[in-house]
């Protein structure tokens, strides 16, 4: 079941990739059904807060008519940053399924762990490594391609 939903998050990541956005995708699931899906749109919208997780939370909240996403789980291709980990806590997401670790800004266990190391009013469960290789590969491919594009632009 986890792989099925992570594959949907990867489809969202591909949408970001196709728009030269960092390829992160997220889906939110309630009662075995996807209720929200999103991908990074920082570049497209010129908004630092337009991470896939934040956008998915906004869509799920609108769909449910509540900011409390009780009994909802998020599947995200890259480990959430501190902003997104905080949003997971605030929105009362039950569990987050993570594809790839984020060595630079991961706030769910790699750099720090906002979800488990602090005594907040809500605990979000974590499961790491769901389709890890596929999630890592889309990131590696994206940044390799981005470096190539930048090099070509610098040579012109």
N, C-alpha and C positions, 0 to 999 in steps of 0.2 A: 504493500500500500504506500509506504514512504516513497519508493522509487517512482511510482505513478505520478504523485503530486510534484516531486522534484523535477520530473521530466517536463511538467507544465511550467514550472519556474524557469527551467532552461529555455523553453520557448520564448518566455518574456525576456530573458537575458539576450537572446538572439535578436529580438527587436531593438534593444539598446545598441547592440553591436552594429547592426545595420545602419544606425544613425550616428555612428562614431561616439557613442556614449560608453562609459565603462559598463561592460556587460553583466549587470546584476539584475536578476529577476526574482520576484516574490509572488507567492499565492497564499491566500488565507482560506482555510478549510473549516467548515462547521458541519457536523453531522454527516461527514463523508462526502460533502459537496464543496466545490470551489465557490466562494462567495465574492472573492475579489482577486484581481491579478494586476500586477504593475511591473514596470521596469524603470531603471534610472533615467531621469530627464533633467539632470543638472545643466548640461550644456544647452540643450534645446530650449529650456525655459529660463536659463540664466538665474537659477535659484539653487543655492547651496542645499536647501532642505529637501529637494526633489529626489530623494533616494527611493529605491523601489519599495523598501519596507514602509516608509512614511506614506507614500502614495497608496499602497495596498491597505494600510490601516484606515486612511481617510475614506476609501471606497467601501470597505467593510462596515465602517461606522455608519456611513450614509445608508447602506443597504439594510442594516439592522435597526437603524433609528436610535442608536445608542453609542456612546463612546466606549462603553464596557463591552469588550469582545470576549465575554465569558464563553468557555467551551469551544474556543477557536484556536487553531494551530496555524503557525506560519511555516512555510517552506521557502527558504531563501538560498540562492546559489553561492553567496559569499557571506562569511561571518559578519554580522552587524557591527557597525561602529558604535561609539558611545552614545551618539544622538539617537540612533535607531534602537539600541538596547534599552535606553531610557524610555522610548516610545512603546516598546514591547511591555515594559513594566507598567507604565501609565495606562495602557489600553487593556490590561488584564489578559493578554494572550496567555493561553494555558501552556503551550509548548512551542519551541522553535526548533525546526529541523534545518541543519546547516550543511551545505555542500562542502565548499572549500574554506579553509582557514584563511584569515587575513593577517599576514605577518606584520603589516604596518599599522593598522588601526583597529584590529579585531578586539571587541569589547565583551566577548562571550567566552573568554578563556585563553586567547592567544597573547594579547598584550595586557589585558586586565579582564576581570570577569564581573561585570556589573550585575549579572543575573544570579550569581551564586555567592559571591564574596561579601555581600553587604546585606544588612537586615532591613530591607525595604518592606513596605506593607503588602507586597505581592511578589510571589516567587514564580519565575518562568522556568519550566523544565527545558533542558537542552539535550538534543541528540545531534552529534556531529558525524560528518563523513558520509552523508547520504549522496550517492553518485559522485563521490569526491573527485575521481579522475576526470569525469566529464566536466564538472564545474571548474576544476583547475585548468583544464585544457582550453576552454573558451576564453579564460582570462589570459593565459599565456599567448594564445593565438592573437588576441586583440592587441596586446601591448607590443608584440613583435611587429604586427602590421602597422601600428601607430608610429613606432620608431622608424619604420621604413618610409612612411609618408612624410614624417618630419625631416628625415634625411634628404628626401627628394626635394622638399620645399626649400631646404637650406642650400641645396646645390643649384637652385635656379637663379 
